[in-house]
């Protein structure tokens, strides 16, 4: 929807990419196929910039871009880049995530995902999606290899953000709801359970926005909340994410759209 906590933010937002409350009392349904209008909203090319802080302490900035794949009109490249400031840079380097996904039979289908952390070979990895074989093949820069079983509907940490935005775009502005989104990353396959609800307008350095709020609801220890701007293709304009009481905040500083 992903900065010091950019890996977690990338899985929100990941957009991630990329979305905690208490565990849901009942299981959420797995992600449904969005309609064509919702897909068009969620895949409109854009650039969004954010500042990132922890308890008011500036940590750096992030930039997310969604663009069409010039070689195949039904495919897109979604990229998230995190640049720590001088203070945060003492502890971590630049982070770069990229997802190439395509629209196949009306569904968002990831094809390739990469996560790169400067100076961190063990945390830098690539996922290649072999859909005919039902496999996601993991390789990291330390030379490790793993293979995960996948089924249609599984997302990567950044394409998950696109799928969640399409889900919100296809619902009524005033409707609350919950949905399950299968995700594969370096830890394997899991399901993110998200809730959607109306929320008060938020103000960021980029402006004031009418929003819907999406939150992760499958882990009491992991917080993920996104405020999606109704008039801006449901792009997240504010994100909070954290674990064990350590909370990070992203706020939009600029949004722009491309034809």
Rosetta blueprint (number, residue, H / E / L):
1 X L
2 X L
3 X L
4 X L
5 X L
6 X H
7 X H
8 X H
9 X H
10 X H
11 X L
12 X L
13 X L
14 X L
15 X L
16 X L
17 X L
18 X L
19 X L
20 X L
21 X L
22 X L
23 X L
24 X L
25 X L
26 X L
27 X L
28 X L
29 X L
30 X E
31 X L
32 X L
33 X L
34 X L
35 X L
36 X H
37 X H
38 X H
39 X H
40 X H
41 X H
42 X H
43 X L
44 X L
45 X L
46 X E
47 X E
48 X E
49 X E
50 X E
51 X E
52 X E
53 X E
54 X E
55 X L
56 X L
57 X E
58 X E
59 X E
60 X E
61 X E
62 X E
63 X E
64 X E
65 X E
66 X E
67 X E
68 X E
69 X L
70 X L
71 X L
72 X L
73 X L
74 X L
75 X E
76 X E
77 X E
78 X E
79 X E
80 X E
81 X E
82 X E
83 X E
84 X E
85 X L
86 X L
87 X L
88 X H
89 X H
90 X H
91 X L
92 X L
93 X L
94 X L
95 X E
96 X E
97 X E
98 X E
99 X E
100 X E
101 X E
102 X E
103 X E
104 X E
105 X L
106 X L
107 X E
108 X E
109 X E
110 X E
111 X E
112 X E
113 X E
114 X E
115 X E
116 X E
117 X E
118 X L
119 X L
120 X L
121 X H
122 X H
123 X H
124 X L
125 X E
126 X E
127 X E
128 X E
129 X E
130 X E
131 X L
132 X L
133 X L
134 X L
135 X E
136 X E
137 X E
138 X E
139 X E
140 X E
141 X L
142 X L
143 X L
144 X L
145 X E
146 X E
147 X E
148 X E
149 X E
150 X L
151 X L
152 X L
153 X L
154 X L
155 X E
156 X L
157 X L
158 X L
159 X H
160 X H
161 X H
162 X H
163 X H
164 X H
165 X H
166 X H
167 X H
168 X H
169 X H
170 X L
171 X L
172 X L
173 X L
174 X L
175 X L
176 X L
177 X E
178 X E
179 X E
180 X E
181 X E
182 X E
183 X E
184 X E
185 X E
186 X L
187 X L
188 X E
189 X E
190 X E
191 X E
192 X E
193 X E
194 X E
195 X E
196 X E
197 X E
198 X E
199 X L
200 X L
201 X L
202 X E
203 X E
204 X E
205 X L
206 X L
207 X E
208 X E
209 X E
210 X L
211 X E
212 X E
213 X E
214 X E
215 X E
216 X E
217 X L
218 X L
219 X L
220 X L
221 X L
222 X E
223 X E
224 X E
225 X E
226 X E
227 X E
228 X E
229 X E
230 X H
231 X H
232 X H
233 X L
234 X L
235 X L
236 X E
237 X E
238 X E
239 X E
240 X E
241 X E
242 X E
243 X E
244 X L
245 X L
246 X E
247 X E
248 X E
249 X E
250 X E
251 X E
252 X E
253 X E
254 X E
255 X E
256 X E
257 X E
258 X L
259 X L
